[in-house]
């Protein structure tokens, strides 16, 4: 059962990627980007993730309203943005909020 569920999820991801490729669908989310605590390996992982998933980052405001952290826009495929948010420790409720599904 688990292997068939995994296969379905992989198929859905591939189908979604093909649809985005055909239609050019991209999604943009906005968030405060809290820098890591100076751990250069963690920072490198973040930038590598963005690059490998074709996610672009644009700084909207260097000193945003959320504690003075930069306010940024992240643009990429919906699945890649979800994966990024999950890797940053956000739960499903947070991800739904960022994706405009609340």
C-alpha positions, 0 to 999 in steps of 0.5 A: 500500500505504501509503495503504491501511494508513493508511486501515486505521489510521484506521478502527481508531482511529475504531472504537476511539473509537466503542467507547469512546464506546458502552461508556464504556471509559477506561484509567488509567495511573500514572507519574512526571511529570518536569517540563520544564526551564522551557520554557513553550511545551513545558509549554503543549503538554503541557496543551493535548494533555491537554485536546484529547484529554480526558485527565485528570490526578490527582496521587497524590503530590507527592513520589513515589518516582521521584526526588521527581517527582509520581506521577500518574494519567492517564485517557483512551482507550487510543489517546489515552494511547498518543499522549501517551506517544509524544509524550513520547518513550516507545518501544513497549516503554515504552508496552506497560509503561504500558498493562499489556501486558508 
